[in-house]
């Protein structure tokens, strides 16, 4: 009897031995919304081993967004920071993890610049590499 499993290559039929099923599962890719805390308006993100950045995943084909962190070491709020003139901070990101914010995030409540913030982006992760992710940094 031939067993069939989910095949990421839908037009390729194969007999599913236990090893084939495990390999097919390990090779399955998942898209993950991820963030990294930073305090610099430019730099390079640390991409978990085995993962790759997915570009153009946010509205208007934006590659990454910046969100406010309530405090260092905490998860980001769903709030895009603004600069001193209340202009939204925009973020660019390339496939290698190099990011640039177009302006300095400013905390209007305290009247000072933010010290840290979160750069949010999407990753493509094979399930076998999923343990390399920091679960705290995964956003829903």
N, CA and C atoms as an extended XYZ file, in Angstrom:
420
Properties=species:S:1:pos:R:3:atomname:S:1:resname:S:1:resid:I:1 pbc="F F F"
N         0.844       -1.179        0.000 N   UNK     1
C         0.000        0.000        0.000 CA  UNK     1
C         0.886        1.238        0.000 C   UNK     1
N         0.544        2.211       -0.799 N   UNK     2
C         1.283        3.464       -0.884 CA  UNK     2
C         0.577        4.514       -0.035 C   UNK     2
N         1.334        5.184        0.824 N   UNK     3
C         0.779        6.254        1.656 CA  UNK     3
C         1.241        7.578        1.082 C   UNK     3
N         0.424        8.580        1.184 N   UNK     4
C         0.765        9.904        0.683 CA  UNK     4
C         0.741       10.901        1.829 C   UNK     4
N         1.668       11.835        1.794 N   UNK     5
C         1.737       12.892        2.799 CA  UNK     5
C         1.682       14.226        2.083 C   UNK     5
N         1.536       15.288        2.874 N   UNK     6
C         1.573       16.631        2.275 CA  UNK     6
C         2.874       16.780        1.509 C   UNK     6
N         2.767       17.195        0.290 N   UNK     7
C         3.937       17.347       -0.559 CA  UNK     7
C         4.066       18.816       -0.941 C   UNK     7
N         5.148       19.494       -0.527 N   UNK     8
C         5.307       20.901       -0.897 CA  UNK     8
C         5.500       21.088       -2.399 C   UNK     8
N         5.732       19.994       -3.109 N   UNK     9
C         5.839       20.017       -4.570 CA  UNK     9
C         4.646       19.250       -5.116 C   UNK     9
N         3.492       19.898       -5.308 N   UNK    10
C         2.229       19.207       -5.545 CA  UNK    10
C         2.169       18.335       -6.791 C   UNK    10
N         3.052       18.535       -7.751 N   UNK    11
C         2.973       17.725       -8.956 CA  UNK    11
C         3.971       16.578       -8.953 C   UNK    11
N         4.628       16.379       -7.835 N   UNK    12
C         5.589       15.295       -7.717 CA  UNK    12
C         5.042       14.251       -6.750 C   UNK    12
N         4.813       13.048       -7.235 N   UNK    13
C         4.272       11.972       -6.398 CA  UNK    13
C         5.430       11.143       -5.857 C   UNK    13
N         5.348       10.769       -4.599 N   UNK    14
C         6.381        9.892       -4.065 CA  UNK    14
C         5.760        8.967       -3.035 C   UNK    14
N         6.381        7.809       -2.859 N   UNK    15
C         5.943        6.865       -1.844 CA  UNK    15
C         6.452        7.365       -0.506 C   UNK    15
N         5.585        7.316        0.470 N   UNK    16
C         5.922        7.911        1.758 CA  UNK    16
C         6.349        6.864        2.764 C   UNK    16
N         7.639        6.684        2.871 N   UNK    17
C         8.160        5.881        3.967 CA  UNK    17
C         8.236        6.804        5.173 C   UNK    17
N         8.537        6.252        6.308 N   UNK    18
C         8.643        7.091        7.501 CA  UNK    18
C         9.689        8.181        7.309 C   UNK    18
N        10.819        7.847        6.711 N   UNK    19
C        11.863        8.842        6.470 CA  UNK    19
C        11.398        9.930        5.520 C   UNK    19
N        10.640        9.539        4.483 N   UNK    20
C        10.117       10.536        3.543 CA  UNK    20
C         9.173       11.495        4.236 C   UNK    20
N         8.320       10.953        5.113 N   UNK    21
C         7.353       11.820        5.804 CA  UNK    21
C         8.061       12.800        6.722 C   UNK    21
N         9.081       12.336        7.426 N   UNK    22
C         9.826       13.215        8.318 CA  UNK    22
C        10.549       14.292        7.502 C   UNK    22
N        11.183       13.895        6.422 N   UNK    23
C        11.890       14.857        5.571 CA  UNK    23
C        10.927       15.879        4.986 C   UNK    23
N         9.765       15.431        4.522 N   UNK    24
C         8.774       16.354        3.964 CA  UNK    24
C         8.314       17.349        5.027 C   UNK    24
N         8.129       16.871        6.260 N   UNK    25
C         7.716       17.761        7.345 CA  UNK    25
C         8.832       18.748        7.679 C   UNK    25
N        10.054       18.266        7.798 N   UNK    26
C        11.187       19.142        8.130 CA  UNK    26
C        11.414       20.202        7.060 C   UNK    26
N        11.148       19.859        5.816 N   UNK    27
C        11.373       20.787        4.709 CA  UNK    27
C        10.215       21.764        4.498 C   UNK    27
N         9.121       21.568        5.225 N   UNK    28
C         7.980       22.475        5.101 CA  UNK    28
C         8.358       23.837        5.682 C   UNK    28
N         8.092       24.880        4.929 N   UNK    29
C         8.421       26.237        5.372 CA  UNK    29
C         7.210       26.910        6.008 C   UNK    29
N         7.453       27.667        7.055 N   UNK    30
C         6.415       28.475        7.685 CA  UNK    30
C         6.867       29.930        7.676 C   UNK    30
N         5.911       30.817        7.552 N   UNK    31
C         6.198       32.255        7.579 CA  UNK    31
C         5.932       32.741        9.001 C   UNK    31
N         6.884       33.466        9.555 N   UNK    32
C         6.817       33.907       10.946 CA  UNK    32
C         7.020       35.421       11.006 C   UNK    32
N         6.135       36.107       11.741 N   UNK    33
C         6.311       37.532       12.014 CA  UNK    33
C         7.222       37.630       13.237 C   UNK    33
N         8.330       38.320       13.094 N   UNK    34
C         9.406       38.289       14.075 CA  UNK    34
C         9.868       39.716       14.362 C   UNK    34
N        10.418       39.951       15.545 N   UNK    35
C        10.958       41.286       15.830 CA  UNK    35
C        12.324       41.172       16.477 C   UNK    35
N        13.079       42.238       16.321 N   UNK    36
C        14.363       42.347       17.002 CA  UNK    36
C        14.436       43.714       17.649 C   UNK    36
N        14.848       43.732       18.897 N   UNK    37
C        15.015       44.992       19.622 CA  UNK    37
C        16.307       45.653       19.187 C   UNK    37
N        16.246       46.959       18.976 N   UNK    38
C        17.428       47.707       18.581 CA  UNK    38
C        17.343       49.128       19.128 C   UNK    38
N        18.459       49.806       19.127 N   UNK    39
C        18.490       51.197       19.562 CA  UNK    39
C        19.197       52.069       18.549 C   UNK    39
N        19.391       51.520       17.359 N   UNK    40
C        20.099       52.247       16.315 CA  UNK    40
C        19.162       52.481       15.131 C   UNK    40
N        19.345       53.603       14.456 N   UNK    41
C        18.497       53.895       13.296 CA  UNK    41
C        18.970       53.166       12.042 C   UNK    41
N        20.054       52.423       12.139 N   UNK    42
C        20.499       51.578       11.027 CA  UNK    42
C        21.326       50.435       11.599 C   UNK    42
N        21.442       49.371       10.851 N   UNK    43
C        22.228       48.229       11.308 CA  UNK    43
C        21.837       46.972       10.564 C   UNK    43
N        22.253       45.842       11.108 N   UNK    44
C        21.955       44.545       10.516 CA  UNK    44
C        21.269       43.674       11.560 C   UNK    44
N        20.117       43.126       11.198 N   UNK    45
C        19.377       42.239       12.088 CA  UNK    45
C        20.068       40.883       12.167 C   UNK    45
N        19.919       40.215       13.292 N   UNK    46
C        20.441       38.869       13.454 CA  UNK    46
C        19.357       37.893       13.008 C   UNK    46
N        19.585       37.219       11.903 N   UNK    47
C        18.608       36.287       11.356 CA  UNK    47
C        18.890       34.908       11.930 C   UNK    47
N        17.884       34.249       12.529 N   UNK    48
C        18.109       32.909       13.084 CA  UNK    48
C        18.628       31.937       12.021 C   UNK    48
N        19.501       31.043       12.425 N   UNK    49
C        20.090       30.064       11.518 CA  UNK    49
C        19.019       29.279       10.777 C   UNK    49
N        19.186       29.158        9.475 N   UNK    50
C        18.254       28.401        8.642 CA  UNK    50
C        17.083       29.218        8.135 C   UNK    50
N        16.930       30.446        8.598 N   UNK    51
C        15.805       31.297        8.213 CA  UNK    51
C        16.223       32.263        7.112 C   UNK    51
N        15.231       32.806        6.426 N   UNK    52
C        15.503       33.851        5.442 CA  UNK    52
C        14.429       34.926        5.556 C   UNK    52
N        14.801       36.141        5.231 N   UNK    53
C        13.876       37.267        5.311 CA  UNK    53
C        12.918       37.228        4.129 C   UNK    53
N        11.656       37.531        4.398 N   UNK    54
C        10.640       37.646        3.352 CA  UNK    54
C        10.311       39.132        3.220 C   UNK    54
N        10.494       39.665        2.040 N   UNK    55
C        10.240       41.082        1.801 CA  UNK    55
C         8.805       41.296        1.309 C   UNK    55
N         8.335       42.543        1.358 N   UNK    56
C         7.035       42.967        0.807 CA  UNK    56
C         5.832       42.310        1.491 C   UNK    56
N         5.894       42.011        2.779 N   UNK    57
C         4.797       41.313        3.458 CA  UNK    57
C         3.817       42.252        4.158 C   UNK    57
N         4.179       43.491        4.372 N   UNK    58
C         3.275       44.426        5.034 CA  UNK    58
C         2.502       45.210        3.982 C   UNK    58
N         1.513       45.956        4.406 N   UNK    59
C         0.692       46.749        3.480 CA  UNK    59
C         1.577       47.639        2.615 C   UNK    59
N         1.151       47.878        1.399 N   UNK    60
C         1.877       48.701        0.426 CA  UNK    60
C         3.265       48.153        0.123 C   UNK    60
N         3.427       46.842        0.269 N   UNK    61
C         4.686       46.149       -0.033 CA  UNK    61
C         5.861       46.655        0.788 C   UNK    61
N         5.589       47.020        2.027 N   UNK    62
C         6.634       47.449        2.956 CA  UNK    62
C         7.354       46.207        3.472 C   UNK    62
N         8.679       46.294        3.629 N   UNK    63
C         9.481       45.146        4.038 CA  UNK    63
C         9.563       44.955        5.551 C   UNK    63
N         9.494       46.051        6.304 N   UNK    64
C         9.598       45.983        7.762 CA  UNK    64
C         8.912       47.213        8.349 C   UNK    64
N         8.536       47.101        9.609 N   UNK    65
C         7.979       48.247       10.320 CA  UNK    65
C         8.707       48.385       11.655 C   UNK    65
N         8.627       49.558       12.228 N   UNK    66
C         9.195       49.810       13.546 CA  UNK    66
C         8.043       50.000       14.521 C   UNK    66
N         8.130       49.339       15.673 N   UNK    67
C         7.100       49.471       16.708 CA  UNK    67
C         7.750       49.932       18.009 C   UNK    67
N         6.948       50.584       18.830 N   UNK    68
C         7.386       51.083       20.134 CA  UNK    68
C         7.542       49.919       21.106 C   UNK    68
N         8.625       49.949       21.874 N   UNK    69
C         8.797       49.017       22.989 CA  UNK    69
C         8.479       49.761       24.279 C   UNK    69
N         7.608       49.206       25.146 N   UNK    70
C         7.323       49.876       26.416 CA  UNK    70
C         8.591       50.059       27.262 C   UNK    70
N         9.482       49.064       27.206 N   UNK    71
C        10.764       49.124       27.911 CA  UNK    71
C        11.675       48.072       27.290 C   UNK    71
N        12.948       48.228       27.482 N   UNK    72
C        13.899       47.257       26.949 CA  UNK    72
C        13.586       45.867       27.491 C   UNK    72
N        13.627       44.866       26.618 N   UNK    73
C        13.357       43.491       27.034 CA  UNK    73
C        11.889       43.123       27.033 C   UNK    73
N        11.015       44.032       26.609 N   UNK    74
C         9.585       43.727       26.546 CA  UNK    74
C         9.147       43.567       25.099 C   UNK    74
N         7.951       43.038       24.925 N   UNK    75
C         7.397       42.861       23.583 CA  UNK    75
C         6.856       44.199       23.075 C   UNK    75
N         6.886       44.417       21.767 N   UNK    76
C         6.445       45.708       21.224 CA  UNK    76
C         4.950       45.923       21.311 C   UNK    76
N         4.564       47.196       21.387 N   UNK    77
C         3.150       47.586       21.304 CA  UNK    77
C         2.802       47.790       19.849 C   UNK    77
N         1.539       47.699       19.530 N   UNK    78
C         1.082       47.943       18.154 CA  UNK    78
C         0.991       49.444       17.928 C   UNK    78
N         2.133       50.110       18.015 N   UNK    79
C         2.200       51.559       17.836 CA  UNK    79
C         3.451       51.892       17.043 C   UNK    79
N         3.261       52.519       15.879 N   UNK    80
C         4.394       52.956       15.073 CA  UNK    80
C         4.866       54.292       15.636 C   UNK    80
N         6.155       54.407       15.953 N   UNK    81
C         6.637       55.666       16.536 CA  UNK    81
C         6.683       56.786       15.496 C   UNK    81
N         6.727       57.995       15.999 N   UNK    82
C         6.870       59.187       15.156 CA  UNK    82
C         8.138       59.923       15.572 C   UNK    82
N         8.526       60.895       14.760 N   UNK    83
C         9.663       61.726       15.144 CA  UNK    83
C         9.150       62.938       15.926 C   UNK    83
N        10.008       63.866       16.198 N   UNK    84
C         9.660       65.058       16.970 CA  UNK    84
C         8.533       65.853       16.311 C   UNK    84
N         8.442       65.808       14.986 N   UNK    85
C         7.411       66.546       14.249 CA  UNK    85
C         6.151       65.713       13.991 C   UNK    85
N         6.056       64.561       14.642 N   UNK    86
C         4.911       63.646       14.524 CA  UNK    86
C         4.780       63.018       13.134 C   UNK    86
N         5.889       62.834       12.452 N   UNK    87
C         5.919       62.120       11.177 CA  UNK    87
C         6.254       60.660       11.470 C   UNK    87
N         5.478       59.740       10.890 N   UNK    88
C         5.708       58.321       11.153 CA  UNK    88
C         7.111       57.899       10.733 C   UNK    88
N         7.717       57.046       11.557 N   UNK    89
C         9.032       56.493       11.253 CA  UNK    89
C         8.840       55.351       10.257 C   UNK    89
N         9.547       55.429        9.139 N   UNK    90
C         9.488       54.372        8.131 CA  UNK    90
C        10.796       53.589        8.153 C   UNK    90
N        10.687       52.292        7.860 N   UNK    91
C        11.837       51.399        7.930 CA  UNK    91
C        12.047       50.713        6.590 C   UNK    91
N        13.282       50.662        6.127 N   UNK    92
C        13.608       49.868        4.957 CA  UNK    92
C        14.458       48.680        5.399 C   UNK    92
N        14.336       47.585        4.665 N   UNK    93
C        15.035       46.344        5.006 CA  UNK    93
C        15.402       45.641        3.712 C   UNK    93
N        16.598       45.042        3.680 N   UNK    94
C        16.956       44.247        2.513 CA  UNK    94
C        17.039       42.769        2.898 C   UNK    94
N        17.278       41.928        1.920 N   UNK    95
C        17.268       40.478        2.102 CA  UNK    95
C        18.373       39.998        3.047 C   UNK    95
N        19.417       40.816        3.236 N   UNK    96
C        20.529       40.447        4.115 CA  UNK    96
C        20.323       40.892        5.558 C   UNK    96
N        19.200       41.563        5.844 N   UNK    97
C        18.918       42.001        7.200 CA  UNK    97
C        19.382       43.406        7.512 C   UNK    97
N        19.867       44.140        6.517 N   UNK    98
C        20.285       45.527        6.729 CA  UNK    98
C        19.047       46.422        6.755 C   UNK    98
N        18.898       47.178        7.829 N   UNK    99
C        17.722       48.040        7.972 CA  UNK    99
C        18.154       49.487        8.172 C   UNK    99
N        17.248       50.398        7.808 N   UNK   100
C        17.470       51.826        8.015 CA  UNK   100
C        16.137       52.455        8.398 C   UNK   100
N        16.116       53.213        9.487 N   UNK   101
C        14.957       54.023        9.848 CA  UNK   101
C        15.163       55.399        9.245 C   UNK   101
N        14.111       55.993        8.707 N   UNK   102
C        14.283       57.286        8.039 CA  UNK   102
C        14.307       58.459        9.002 C   UNK   102
N        14.017       58.233       10.260 N   UNK   103
C        14.083       59.313       11.260 CA  UNK   103
C        14.200       58.699       12.658 C   UNK   103
N        14.580       59.510       13.609 N   UNK   104
C        14.760       59.066       14.999 CA  UNK   104
C        13.406       58.967       15.699 C   UNK   104
N        13.048       57.784       16.245 N   UNK   105
C        11.789       57.675       17.001 CA  UNK   105
C        11.809       58.548       18.254 C   UNK   105
N        10.703       59.257       18.473 N   UNK   106
C        10.610       60.210       19.576 CA  UNK   106
C         9.393       59.878       20.442 C   UNK   106
N         9.584       59.913       21.748 N   UNK   107
C         8.514       59.655       22.711 CA  UNK   107
C         7.869       60.997       23.074 C   UNK   107
N         6.675       61.240       22.532 N   UNK   108
C         5.995       62.523       22.777 CA  UNK   108
C         5.590       62.692       24.231 C   UNK   108
N         5.273       61.591       24.909 N   UNK   109
C         4.820       61.678       26.299 CA  UNK   109
C         5.933       62.201       27.201 C   UNK   109
N         7.128       61.631       27.060 N   UNK   110
C         8.253       62.025       27.906 CA  UNK   110
C         9.088       63.143       27.307 C   UNK   110
N         8.846       63.466       26.032 N   UNK   111
C         9.592       64.531       25.381 CA  UNK   111
C        11.033       64.181       25.063 C   UNK   111
N        11.343       62.892       24.967 N   UNK   112
C        12.704       62.448       24.662 CA  UNK   112
C        12.678       61.437       23.522 C   UNK   112
N        13.829       61.170       22.962 N   UNK   113
C        13.927       60.123       21.948 CA  UNK   113
C        13.841       58.758       22.615 C   UNK   113
N        13.220       57.807       21.911 N   UNK   114
C        13.211       56.435       22.420 CA  UNK   114
C        14.638       55.910       22.447 C   UNK   114
N        14.927       55.083       23.442 N   UNK   115
C        16.248       54.480       23.566 CA  UNK   115
C        16.285       53.169       22.771 C   UNK   115
N        15.218       52.398       22.833 N   UNK   116
C        15.122       51.151       22.069 CA  UNK   116
C        13.753       51.057       21.418 C   UNK   116
N        13.674       50.282       20.342 N   UNK   117
C        12.423       50.033       19.631 CA  UNK   117
C        12.549       48.683       18.954 C   UNK   117
N        11.488       48.239       18.317 N   UNK   118
C        11.484       46.932       17.668 CA  UNK   118
C        11.368       47.097       16.161 C   UNK   118
N        12.227       46.393       15.425 N   UNK   119
C        12.085       46.283       13.980 CA  UNK   119
C        11.352       44.965       13.736 C   UNK   119
N        10.207       45.052       13.062 N   UNK   120
C         9.351       43.882       12.832 CA  UNK   120
C         9.441       43.496       11.359 C   UNK   120
N         9.600       42.200       11.120 N   UNK   121
C         9.781       41.700        9.756 CA  UNK   121
C         9.289       40.255        9.689 C   UNK   121
N         9.243       39.700        8.493 N   UNK   122
C         8.808       38.318        8.309 CA  UNK   122
C         9.986       37.432        7.941 C   UNK   122
N         9.951       36.205        8.455 N   UNK   123
C        10.941       35.184        8.144 CA  UNK   123
C        10.265       33.999        7.470 C   UNK   123
N        11.004       33.317        6.625 N   UNK   124
C        10.593       32.031        6.087 CA  UNK   124
C        11.491       31.005        6.758 C   UNK   124
N        10.868       30.060        7.486 N   UNK   125
C        11.634       29.141        8.326 CA  UNK   125
C        11.240       27.700        8.016 C   UNK   125
N        12.185       26.855        7.607 N   UNK   126
C        11.876       25.428        7.508 CA  UNK   126
C        11.613       24.894        8.918 C   UNK   126
N        10.676       23.988        9.058 N   UNK   127
C        10.338       23.494       10.397 CA  UNK   127
C        11.546       22.917       11.128 C   UNK   127
N        12.478       22.352       10.397 N   UNK   128
C        13.663       21.802       11.055 CA  UNK   128
C        14.487       22.909       11.732 C   UNK   128
N        14.383       24.138       11.242 N   UNK   129
C        15.127       25.268       11.819 CA  UNK   129
C        14.314       26.061       12.840 C   UNK   129
N        13.053       25.694       13.049 N   UNK   130
C        12.180       26.434       13.963 CA  UNK   130
C        12.767       26.553       15.375 C   UNK   130
N        13.448       25.520       15.901 N   UNK   131
C        14.036       25.660       17.244 CA  UNK   131
C        15.098       26.757       17.347 C   UNK   131
N        15.615       27.227       16.220 N   UNK   132
C        16.609       28.310       16.252 CA  UNK   132
C        15.986       29.674       16.548 C   UNK   132
N        14.653       29.767       16.468 N   UNK   133
C        13.973       31.032       16.735 CA  UNK   133
C        13.864       31.256       18.237 C   UNK   133
N        13.894       32.514       18.632 N   UNK   134
C        13.620       32.884       20.013 CA  UNK   134
C        12.107       33.073       20.119 C   UNK   134
N        11.432       32.207       20.836 N   UNK   135
C         9.959       32.252       20.888 CA  UNK   135
C         9.430       33.592       21.377 C   UNK   135
N        10.182       34.274       22.236 N   UNK   136
C         9.749       35.571       22.738 CA  UNK   136
C         9.616       36.583       21.605 C   UNK   136
N        10.435       36.431       20.563 N   UNK   137
C        10.458       37.384       19.454 CA  UNK   137
C         9.442       37.084       18.356 C   UNK   137
N         8.682       36.037       18.505 N   UNK   138
C         7.661       35.690       17.505 CA  UNK   138
C         6.387       36.452       17.837 C   UNK   138
N         5.878       37.177       16.838 N   UNK   139
C         4.609       37.903       16.985 CA  UNK   139
C         3.534       37.147       16.234 C   UNK   139
N         2.282       37.260       16.666 N   UNK   140
C         1.219       36.534       15.975 CA  UNK   140
C         0.824       37.173       14.686 C   UNK   140
